Amino acid sequence: MVSPEEWDLAAGDKRLAVWRCALRELFEETGVLAATGSLDLDPQGRVDLRGELLRAERQDAGVDAWDTWAEPIGESPFRDLGWMTTPPFAPVRYETLFLDLELPEGEEATIVTGELVGGRFWDAGEALQAWRRGEIRIVPPVLLILEALEEGGIEDLDRRVIEEMDRLRAGRLHPVRFSPGIFLAALRTPTLPPSTTTNTLLVGEKSLYIVDPGTHEAAEQDRLFEKLNELLGQGTTLTGILLTHSHNDHVGALCRTAQEFSLPILAHEISLSEISLEGLETRALAHGDCLELGQAPDGSEGWQLEALHTPGHHPGHLCFQESRYHALIAGDMISTVSTILIDPPEGHLATYLQSLEALLKRPQGTIYPAHGPAMPDSHTVLRHFLAHRRKREEALLEALTRTPRSLDALLPLVYDDVDPSLFPIARRSLLAGMHKLVEEGRAQFEDERGRLA
């Protein structure tokens, strides 16, 4: 992350600020100085400066001695691999410059515990195999570069990565993979704010299922089809389309995708009954049904995808969990950019909470929501959503009295942390909370007015 001091020293020159930041981060994390600054640093001086930088990093502060050392450096020692920006599905997006550096003569990488927990030199293929075995995590952009190294070596790495960056800027789908065997394509959909996209997931390695082709926009559908055709050209087969449920922002490209690639549509029978699918092949899925995925990314056999019936948000909602890494495709059970709307009568809060509890009993793995980025610890995310609902219920109980209050009067009390522009959506969730309290005998609700029982 470029510090304010680095922005100031670069006088608005973004590239200069970024590669000077890279000099600092490289020195902090590995002890490698990739350029000659204005200070004459003996071995002890390097140790002292590095220690000062690491302490300042924890306090989010600058270091005058580093600024003095770095300011006169006017030429980058790095080779640019290009800029990449996080796709618009995450609440925080990063514009990142990737850089290539040959280890300078006489420099040696050393790891200081604190900011890092360890370090080693990896062959690209070795690192990727460890990732495919589920032993380490690698963020999606670094996966792209490691795969380029594995495929073609380092000789023309710069050219090949720069060409791929150019294709991404031109609209090609980013290779977003948070765990082996799942490709995440965030495509624009008419979904609820603050989300603007729904995640279409490609699950499998040599044989793929497409989960929730939700976009209604032809241009976004074309981006998805470009990726699917690329995979077909590499020998991958498409097996079918899976739906978590039938809501509009999950099915916009459903029929076109099924027709384009002659694929069956697999979903809960309730979801299938709510969509016009005349002339298309369908198959109803029930809780516990397992789909064969073939060979897992690490070469192991017996890889499967299990369907899990998780009603509450929608009566026919399904989640899917794969058996090798336990990645959980959660659909609209959770979101990593907002909360989930439970909209009566289709939505039922008590049932939704029961479904969350049931998912907590499943093996832990990376969780893939329908909206927002994946998270590595499914159980932590599920517990967060359960705790959030408990807190909201406590707020509702505190706002209720023996005197009936309208939903509109309760809204600002229960949802005091929500932008009023979102109150129409929050009102539906408030209604779901009222229904739950009535069912449990803790409240009464008549004529759109609620009170304690």
DRENDOFI-650164 format. One line per 4 residues: number of its first residue (from 1); for each residue z, x, y of C-alpha. Coordinates in nm, 3 decimals. Each point is the difference from the previous one (the first is absolute). Last residue first. Layout:
NUM> Z,X,Y  ...
END
This chain:
453> 2.380,-4.698,-1.022  -0.085,0.216,0.299  -0.266,-0.140,0.228  -0.378,-0.026,0.018
449> -0.246,-0.203,0.205  -0.366,-0.059,-0.086  0.072,-0.370,-0.058  0.260,0.081,-0.265
445> 0.138,0.327,-0.132  0.342,0.044,-0.156  0.161,0.333,-0.080  0.196,0.189,-0.268
441> -0.092,-0.220,-0.297  -0.206,0.273,-0.171  -0.323,-0.199,0.032  0.084,-0.063,0.367
437> 0.054,0.372,0.060  -0.336,0.081,-0.163  -0.182,-0.269,0.202  0.144,0.141,0.322
433> -0.125,0.348,-0.086  -0.349,-0.134,-0.068  0.008,-0.177,0.337  0.094,0.328,0.166
429> -0.298,0.163,-0.172  -0.228,-0.266,0.151  0.160,0.046,0.343  -0.058,0.375,-0.022
425> -0.374,-0.064,0.000  0.016,-0.220,0.312  0.256,0.245,0.148  -0.245,0.293,-0.005
421> -0.067,-0.011,0.376  0.378,-0.001,0.043  0.007,0.364,-0.118  0.256,0.022,-0.280
417> 0.345,0.164,0.013  0.179,-0.322,0.108  -0.139,-0.175,-0.307  0.308,-0.198,-0.103
413> 0.119,-0.090,0.351  -0.345,-0.027,0.159  -0.114,-0.231,-0.284  0.306,-0.229,-0.025
409> -0.089,-0.210,0.305  -0.358,-0.043,-0.118  0.122,-0.091,-0.349  0.206,-0.279,0.153
405> 0.378,0.009,-0.008  0.233,-0.250,-0.167  0.368,0.025,0.098  0.219,0.134,-0.280
401> -0.127,0.344,0.096  -0.291,0.220,-0.106  -0.068,0.329,0.181  0.239,0.202,-0.219
397> -0.162,-0.141,-0.316  -0.344,0.094,0.133  0.112,0.355,0.081  0.145,0.037,-0.351
393> -0.331,-0.119,-0.145  -0.188,0.260,0.205  0.232,0.274,-0.124  -0.046,-0.110,-0.361
389> -0.379,-0.003,0.048  0.005,0.355,0.141  0.222,0.120,-0.287  -0.248,-0.137,-0.255
385> -0.290,0.162,0.183  0.178,0.335,0.017  0.091,-0.021,-0.368  -0.369,-0.045,-0.083
381> -0.098,0.301,0.210  0.265,0.223,-0.158  -0.102,-0.117,-0.348  -0.368,0.074,0.057
377> 0.055,0.363,0.097  -0.324,0.178,0.103  -0.114,-0.239,0.274  -0.356,-0.129,0.037
373> -0.148,-0.055,0.344  -0.024,-0.335,0.175  -0.098,-0.351,-0.109  -0.063,-0.106,-0.359
369> 0.289,0.217,-0.110  -0.032,0.295,-0.240  0.330,0.124,-0.145  0.028,0.351,-0.146
365> 0.223,0.001,-0.305  0.324,-0.139,-0.145  -0.004,-0.173,-0.336  0.047,-0.381,0.022
361> 0.343,-0.155,0.049  -0.043,0.007,0.378  -0.315,-0.211,-0.048  0.217,-0.280,-0.143
357> 0.226,0.012,0.306  -0.303,-0.036,0.227  -0.116,-0.297,-0.208  0.341,-0.165,0.030
353> -0.017,0.047,0.377  -0.339,-0.173,0.008  0.132,-0.287,-0.210  0.288,-0.054,0.243
349> -0.242,0.014,0.294  -0.263,-0.246,-0.118  -0.350,0.028,0.145  -0.257,-0.270,-0.059
345> 0.226,-0.262,0.160  0.096,0.195,0.199  -0.122,0.329,0.153  0.172,0.319,-0.113
341> -0.151,0.261,0.232  0.056,0.358,-0.110  0.152,0.255,0.237  -0.197,0.258,0.198
337> -0.192,0.328,-0.027  0.098,0.118,-0.349  -0.057,-0.344,-0.151  0.170,-0.148,-0.305
333> -0.062,-0.273,-0.257  -0.342,-0.051,0.157  -0.188,0.215,-0.251  0.247,0.217,-0.190
329> -0.221,0.241,-0.190  0.269,0.208,-0.171  -0.066,0.361,-0.103  0.188,0.064,-0.325
325> -0.159,0.347,-0.043  -0.150,-0.056,-0.348  0.051,-0.375,-0.060  -0.169,-0.168,0.294
321> 0.178,-0.286,0.173  -0.169,-0.314,0.132  0.149,-0.271,0.221  -0.107,-0.362,-0.028
317> 0.047,-0.293,0.237  -0.083,-0.345,-0.138  0.275,-0.192,0.177  -0.056,0.189,0.328
313> 0.265,0.188,0.199  0.250,-0.106,-0.263  -0.175,0.076,-0.328  0.003,0.341,-0.172
309> -0.199,-0.018,-0.326  -0.043,0.358,-0.120  -0.333,0.123,-0.139  0.012,0.332,-0.186
305> -0.255,0.279,0.049  -0.044,0.233,-0.295  -0.050,0.368,-0.085  0.011,0.058,-0.376
301> -0.134,0.355,0.008  0.102,0.304,0.202  -0.268,0.202,0.179  0.199,0.066,0.319
297> -0.205,-0.261,0.191  0.081,-0.265,-0.266  -0.250,-0.080,-0.276  -0.099,-0.362,-0.048
293> 0.121,-0.261,0.247  0.078,-0.276,-0.250  0.136,-0.321,0.148  0.341,-0.136,-0.100
289> 0.117,-0.361,0.030  0.376,-0.012,0.060  0.003,-0.300,0.235  -0.320,-0.198,-0.035
285> -0.358,0.074,0.098  -0.277,-0.260,0.018  -0.355,0.121,-0.055  -0.303,-0.073,0.216
281> -0.377,0.041,-0.024  -0.181,-0.127,0.310  -0.231,-0.303,0.016  0.240,-0.204,0.210
277> 0.281,0.209,0.142  0.137,-0.225,0.275  0.357,0.123,0.041  0.328,-0.187,-0.050
273> -0.019,-0.044,-0.378  -0.040,0.375,-0.053  0.322,0.062,0.194  0.195,-0.246,-0.214
269> -0.148,0.145,-0.321  0.128,0.347,0.090  -0.283,0.242,0.065  -0.295,0.176,-0.166
265> -0.351,-0.022,0.146  -0.285,0.120,-0.223  -0.250,0.250,0.138  -0.378,-0.012,0.042
261> -0.002,0.281,0.263  -0.152,-0.181,0.298  0.109,-0.345,-0.120  0.367,0.087,-0.046
257> 0.005,0.199,0.325  -0.166,-0.282,0.196  0.241,-0.255,-0.146  0.314,0.197,0.078
253> -0.088,0.147,0.339  0.231,-0.227,0.201  0.253,-0.039,-0.283  0.324,0.169,0.110
249> 0.013,-0.104,0.368  -0.057,-0.364,-0.095  0.294,-0.031,-0.236  -0.089,-0.033,-0.369
245> 0.249,0.229,-0.172  0.043,0.354,-0.140  -0.365,-0.013,-0.096  -0.169,0.227,-0.253
241> -0.373,0.072,-0.013  -0.160,0.136,-0.316  -0.110,0.295,-0.211  -0.195,0.229,0.235
237> -0.133,0.310,-0.178  0.016,0.355,0.131  -0.293,0.230,-0.076  -0.019,0.185,0.332
233> -0.269,-0.236,0.129  0.234,-0.291,-0.070  0.260,0.171,0.218  -0.247,0.033,0.288
229> -0.100,-0.363,-0.048  0.363,-0.106,0.031  0.050,0.209,0.313  -0.311,-0.141,0.168
225> 0.111,-0.346,-0.109  0.329,0.040,0.184  -0.171,0.113,0.320  -0.248,-0.288,-0.036
221> 0.290,-0.246,-0.027  0.132,0.136,0.329  -0.337,-0.055,0.165  -0.028,-0.351,-0.147
217> 0.341,-0.101,0.135  0.202,-0.242,-0.215  0.228,0.270,-0.143  0.224,-0.080,-0.294
213> -0.124,0.180,-0.310  0.345,-0.044,-0.158  0.015,0.245,-0.295  -0.315,0.166,-0.137
209> 0.045,0.116,-0.360  -0.149,0.332,-0.099  -0.107,0.180,-0.319  -0.038,0.378,0.024
205> 0.318,0.041,0.203  0.187,-0.323,0.057  0.107,-0.225,0.284  -0.211,-0.055,0.311
201> 0.215,-0.168,0.263  -0.103,-0.222,0.291  0.273,0.021,0.261  -0.006,-0.270,0.265
197> -0.048,0.090,0.365  0.109,-0.109,0.348  0.373,-0.020,-0.061  0.227,-0.073,0.295
193> -0.095,-0.278,-0.028  -0.112,-0.238,-0.276  -0.328,0.061,-0.184  -0.360,-0.065,0.100
189> -0.118,0.312,-0.188  -0.104,0.356,0.082  -0.014,0.234,-0.299  0.264,0.248,-0.122
185> -0.153,0.166,-0.308  0.261,0.147,-0.235  -0.109,0.199,-0.307  0.237,-0.010,-0.299
181> -0.030,0.230,-0.304  0.242,0.271,0.105  0.254,-0.089,0.270  -0.016,-0.033,0.379
177> -0.377,-0.007,0.006  -0.187,-0.063,0.325  -0.349,0.150,-0.025  -0.106,-0.129,0.344
173> -0.278,-0.255,-0.017  -0.320,0.118,0.167  -0.030,-0.118,0.359  -0.186,0.276,0.191
169> 0.330,0.180,0.064  0.049,0.021,-0.375  -0.352,0.141,-0.050  0.065,0.268,0.265
165> 0.324,0.097,-0.173  -0.195,0.035,-0.326  -0.254,0.232,0.167  0.283,0.209,0.147
161> 0.160,0.025,-0.345  -0.326,0.123,-0.158  -0.080,0.249,0.275  0.349,0.149,0.015
157> 0.028,0.028,-0.379  -0.317,0.212,-0.023  0.148,0.296,-0.188  0.336,-0.160,-0.084
153> -0.076,-0.147,-0.339  -0.236,-0.287,-0.073  0.174,-0.279,-0.190  0.360,0.117,0.001
149> -0.019,0.096,0.368  -0.153,-0.336,0.096  0.266,-0.168,-0.212  0.268,0.192,0.188
145> -0.149,-0.110,0.333  -0.007,-0.370,-0.090  0.346,0.015,-0.155  0.127,0.150,0.328
141> -0.123,-0.311,0.183  0.174,-0.234,-0.252  0.351,0.153,0.001  0.094,0.191,-0.313
137> 0.297,-0.094,-0.215  0.114,0.209,-0.296  0.063,-0.045,-0.375  -0.208,-0.315,-0.057
133> -0.222,0.170,-0.258  -0.296,-0.051,0.233  0.195,0.174,0.276  0.073,0.298,-0.225
129> -0.370,0.008,-0.090  -0.088,-0.001,0.368  0.228,0.294,0.074  -0.149,0.204,-0.285
125> -0.354,-0.084,0.110  0.071,0.119,0.353  0.160,0.326,-0.117  0.344,-0.006,0.143
121> 0.209,0.254,0.192  0.366,-0.093,0.017  0.251,-0.178,0.219  0.336,-0.170,-0.007
117> 0.230,-0.256,0.159  -0.152,0.035,0.346  0.164,-0.065,0.340  0.321,0.143,-0.138
113> -0.076,0.272,-0.252  -0.182,0.300,0.144  -0.322,0.071,-0.185  -0.180,0.333,0.029
109> -0.374,0.056,0.043  -0.104,0.362,0.042  -0.208,0.148,0.281  -0.142,0.354,-0.020
105> -0.361,-0.112,0.024  -0.032,-0.352,0.135  -0.006,-0.284,-0.257  -0.340,-0.165,0.041
101> 0.035,-0.312,0.208  -0.161,-0.345,-0.021  0.094,-0.281,0.238  0.024,-0.376,-0.019
97> 0.034,-0.179,0.335  0.203,-0.318,-0.027  0.000,-0.326,0.194  0.296,-0.179,-0.151
93> 0.062,-0.374,-0.020  0.337,-0.176,0.004  0.012,-0.368,-0.100  -0.249,0.069,-0.281
89> -0.313,-0.195,-0.088  -0.232,0.136,0.268  -0.120,0.305,-0.201  0.189,0.324,0.080
85> -0.220,0.223,0.215  -0.182,0.310,-0.128  -0.123,0.291,0.208  -0.209,0.290,-0.127
81> 0.016,0.301,-0.230  0.054,0.237,0.292  0.021,0.371,-0.078  0.325,0.156,0.114
77> 0.089,0.313,0.203  -0.039,-0.206,0.320  -0.071,0.190,0.319  0.203,-0.017,0.319
73> 0.334,0.147,-0.105  0.176,0.072,0.332  0.240,-0.297,-0.040  0.118,0.074,-0.353
69> 0.271,0.267,0.046  0.143,-0.141,0.322  -0.006,-0.350,-0.148  0.179,0.134,-0.308
65> 0.271,0.166,0.211  0.047,-0.320,0.199  0.076,-0.207,-0.310  -0.056,-0.377,0.020
61> 0.227,-0.279,-0.120  -0.014,-0.275,-0.262  0.351,0.091,-0.118  -0.101,0.072,-0.359
57> -0.309,0.183,0.120  0.213,0.204,0.243  0.200,0.141,-0.291  -0.321,0.089,-0.184
53> -0.145,0.165,0.311  0.315,0.209,0.057  -0.002,0.113,-0.362  -0.364,0.101,0.027
49> 0.067,0.193,0.319  0.295,0.183,-0.158  -0.190,0.091,-0.316  -0.296,0.123,0.204
45> 0.228,0.207,0.223  0.159,0.153,-0.310  -0.339,0.115,-0.127  -0.104,0.137,0.344
41> -0.167,-0.240,0.242  -0.178,0.146,0.302  -0.043,-0.313,0.207  -0.333,-0.102,0.161
37> -0.152,-0.155,-0.309  -0.212,0.130,-0.287  -0.139,-0.266,-0.233  0.059,-0.145,-0.348
33> 0.374,0.056,-0.016  0.112,-0.100,-0.351  0.369,-0.088,-0.045  -0.093,-0.284,-0.235
29> 0.130,-0.328,0.148  0.092,0.104,0.353  -0.290,0.244,0.033  -0.257,-0.252,-0.124
25> 0.149,-0.271,0.222  -0.022,0.228,0.305  -0.357,0.113,-0.058  -0.099,-0.362,-0.077
21> 0.152,-0.110,0.330  -0.216,0.263,0.170  -0.289,-0.154,-0.192  0.084,-0.346,0.130
17> 0.062,0.088,0.364  -0.326,0.195,0.023  -0.192,-0.289,-0.156  0.157,-0.253,0.237
13> -0.062,0.198,0.324  0.219,-0.199,0.243  0.163,0.298,0.167  0.054,0.183,-0.332
9> 0.348,0.113,0.107  0.100,-0.359,0.079  -0.125,-0.138,-0.329  0.181,0.278,-0.185
5> 0.322,-0.076,0.188  -0.029,-0.369,-0.090  -0.013,0.102,-0.368  -0.307,-0.045,-0.219
1> 0.102,-0.142,-0.336
END
